[in-house]
């Protein structure tokens, strides 16, 4: 029975438990919302989704929980130049982002040529690359 409960937990919930973070009802709900999101929500978006399920959860709880998850390296924070911190579950594998500045849409992608080039640039400058973030800001091409 306990195994079924563990398997039904979101990845964020599992990571919290693995790091010894107590999961209150509100934290569990916020973790589930973040795990199910694929649009990199900001705190206000998380609050709206949480309140659809539990109207008693307030903004302060969401802010504190998101900060806790971020500090524990369970979620990643992004600033996509729209004035809002956006969040995603800490990725298992590296990916970059393309941001549609008109719609606000975010596309995750991986390109090995870009990865190799960044490594070469660091080495040419005498450094060992240990991490990076790449964000491309774009507008859709006009259709012919």
FENSULUR-V262265 format. One record per residue. N is the residue number from 1. RES is the residue in one letter. PHI is phi in whole degrees, 0 to 359 (* if undefined). PSI is psi in radians with two decimals (NA if undefined). D_CENTER is the distance of its C-alpha to the mean C-alpha in whole Angstrom. Layout:
N_RES_PHI_PSI_D_CENTER + N_RES_PHI_PSI_D_CENTER
This chain:
1_X_*_-0.78_31 + 2_X_297_-0.62_28 + 3_X_297_-0.67_27 + 4_X_297_-0.67_26 + 5_X_293_-0.74_24 + 6_X_297_-0.75_22 + 7_X_294_-0.46_21 + 8_X_274_-0.07_20 + 9_X_286_2.57_17 + 10_X_289_2.87_14 + 11_X_299_-0.68_12 + 12_X_295_-0.73_11 + 13_X_299_-0.77_14 + 14_X_299_-0.73_16 + 15_X_294_-0.66_14 + 16_X_299_-0.86_15 + 17_X_299_-0.69_18 + 18_X_295_-0.44_18 + 19_X_259_0.13_18 + 20_X_77_0.35_20 + 21_X_274_2.19_18 + 22_X_292_2.31_20 + 23_X_256_1.71_19 + 24_X_286_3.01_21 + 25_X_301_-0.75_21 + 26_X_294_-0.78_19 + 27_X_298_-0.69_16 + 28_X_298_-0.77_16 + 29_X_294_-0.76_16 + 30_X_296_-0.71_13 + 31_X_298_-0.77_11 + 32_X_296_-0.75_13 + 33_X_299_-0.82_11 + 34_X_295_-0.70_8 + 35_X_295_-0.61_9 + 36_X_277_-0.21_11 + 37_X_279_2.40_9 + 38_X_237_0.24_8 + 39_X_246_0.25_9 + 40_X_54_1.12_6 + 41_X_290_2.68_8 + 42_X_269_3.11_10 + 43_X_297_-0.67_11 + 44_X_295_-0.66_14 + 45_X_294_-0.71_13 + 46_X_298_-0.78_12 + 47_X_302_-0.80_15 + 48_X_302_-0.76_17 + 49_X_291_-0.68_16 + 50_X_294_-0.76_16 + 51_X_291_-0.35_20 + 52_X_293_-0.44_21 + 53_X_258_-0.52_21 + 54_X_208_1.72_22 + 55_X_292_-0.23_24 + 56_X_282_-0.29_24 + 57_X_280_2.20_21 + 58_X_256_3.06_21 + 59_X_299_-0.72_19 + 60_X_300_-0.71_19 + 61_X_295_-0.74_18 + 62_X_296_-0.82_15 + 63_X_301_-0.84_15 + 64_X_299_-0.73_16 + 65_X_292_-0.76_14 + 66_X_298_-0.74_10 + 67_X_297_-0.74_12 + 68_X_300_-0.83_14 + 69_X_296_-0.68_10 + 70_X_293_-0.80_9 + 71_X_296_-0.47_13 + 72_X_273_0.08_13 + 73_X_59_0.67_10 + 74_X_262_-0.55_9 + 75_X_233_2.73_5 + 76_X_251_2.43_5 + 77_X_258_2.42_6 + 78_X_232_2.58_7 + 79_X_241_1.79_11 + 80_X_264_0.58_12 + 81_X_63_0.40_15 + 82_X_250_0.21_16 + 83_X_81_0.09_16 + 84_X_233_2.44_13 + 85_X_283_2.29_10 + 86_X_244_2.66_7 + 87_X_231_2.64_4 + 88_X_212_2.70_1 + 89_X_303_2.42_4 + 90_X_303_2.09_6 + 91_X_290_2.55_7 + 92_X_287_-0.64_11 + 93_X_235_2.61_12 + 94_X_296_2.46_12 + 95_X_210_2.81_11 + 96_X_248_3.08_12 + 97_X_230_2.45_11 + 98_X_245_2.18_14 + 99_X_251_2.13_14 + 100_X_281_1.89_17 + 101_X_289_-0.30_19 + 102_X_278_-0.85_21 + 103_X_266_-0.34_19 + 104_X_84_0.00_15 + 105_X_295_2.59_14 + 106_X_235_2.21_11 + 107_X_247_2.17_13 + 108_X_272_2.43_11 + 109_X_209_2.84_14 + 110_X_227_2.30_16 + 111_X_225_1.96_19 + 112_X_295_-0.57_21 + 113_X_298_-0.74_24 + 114_X_295_-0.74_21 + 115_X_300_-0.80_20 + 116_X_296_-0.72_24 + 117_X_296_-0.74_25 + 118_X_298_-0.69_23 + 119_X_298_-0.78_24 + 120_X_296_-0.71_28 + 121_X_298_-0.82_27 + 122_X_300_-0.81_26 + 123_X_297_-0.72_29 + 124_X_298_-0.57_32 + 125_X_273_0.04_31 + 126_X_86_0.49_31 + 127_X_233_2.73_28 + 128_X_259_2.09_26 + 129_X_288_2.19_22 + 130_X_245_-0.11_20 + 131_X_172_2.85_17 + 132_X_191_2.88_15 + 133_X_227_2.35_13 + 134_X_236_2.19_14 + 135_X_233_2.16_14 + 136_X_255_2.27_17 + 137_X_253_2.22_18 + 138_X_212_2.86_20 + 139_X_238_2.63_22 + 140_X_299_2.53_24 + 141_X_292_2.54_27 + 142_X_288_2.38_30 + 143_X_282_2.43_31 + 144_X_273_NA_35
